[in-house]
Amino acid sequence: MRLLSLTLLTIALVCLIAAPAWADGKEDFDEATQVARVECGLQSVAYDWDFSVSNHGFQTAICGGGLPVWAWGPEVVIPGAPANVWGTVLNGNYPNLAGHSLISPEFTISPDAFLVEVWHYVHIESNWDGGNVKVNGQLVTPMGGYTHNMNTAAVCVGGQPGWSGNGFSGPSQVWLQQCFDLTGFMGQTVHLYFDFGSDSSVMYPGWYLGYVKVGSDATTPSDNPSWGEIKSVFR
């Protein structure tokens, strides 16, 4: 009889803890997500925004009327994080109803600067919350694609493709490089927008950026003197 009472008490406690997630129609777990690791193969780099050493003048702005989350500084909770990162709340979970953009400095897309490589980490409530990248407000898709289409309840990114879920590589969360080809914006002066949003329940660590690099997969021609120029030196 005593064992039965303890069992019933345990079941009641489990139901009480899980009730908020069930009430939202959500399963209270975070799935592991497979996504292709696609690096840019950069041979030359025009802009090297390494966040371990500086915030590089990135700015933030509210999007969708949500709460601010992006901050730059040291992150000690996420495994493998560099000395400093741009992240959606450092050393803690992002809040409900977040809606915030991280915006790069202005730059021009050119033959020397058309590939964008992002080194980042994601641990976000699957499907319901997420982040994506835009160029001057236009959604762009990485090589290999995004992991999810976000639920419409997510502030700022609702109903859009983006990164979501528990890490990038099966059961272990890892930092990945992923690449965007911006040749469609050739000649334009642009900003990159890293948009993040969440809905009204369930929170996780979020989205963290280690660096953003912009460059080309072709080597920059060396400025070697011609043979005629070399001979003229000795005349």
Number of C-alpha atoms within 10 A of each C-alpha: 6 6 8 9 9 11 11 11 12 12 10 11 11 11 12 10 11 13 14 15 14 12 9 12 9 15 13 16 12 16 18 18 21 14 17 16 15 16 19 21 13 18 12 16 18 15 14 13 20 18 21 18 13 14 18 12 10 18 14 18 18 18 19 18 13 21 19 22 25 27 17 19 19 17 20 14 11 19 11 12 19 18 13 22 25 25 26 27 20 24 14 16 17 25 23 19 22 25 26 28 26 24 20 20 13 12 15 15 20 18 14 19 24 23 25 23 24 22 17 21 26 26 27 27 25 25 24 26 36 33 28 21 23 17 17 16 13 9 16 20 16 20 15 14 17 18 19 20 19 25 19 15 17 26 28 26 27 23 16 18 22 25 30 29 24 26 25 24 16 13 12 10 18 18 21 22 18 21 25 21 18 18 14 9 15 14 13 13 13 18 18 23 25 21 27 32 33 33 24 15 15 20 18 21 22 31 26 25 24 22 21 20 21 25 24 22 16 12 12 11 6 6 6 8 8 8 8 8 10 11 9 8 7 6 5
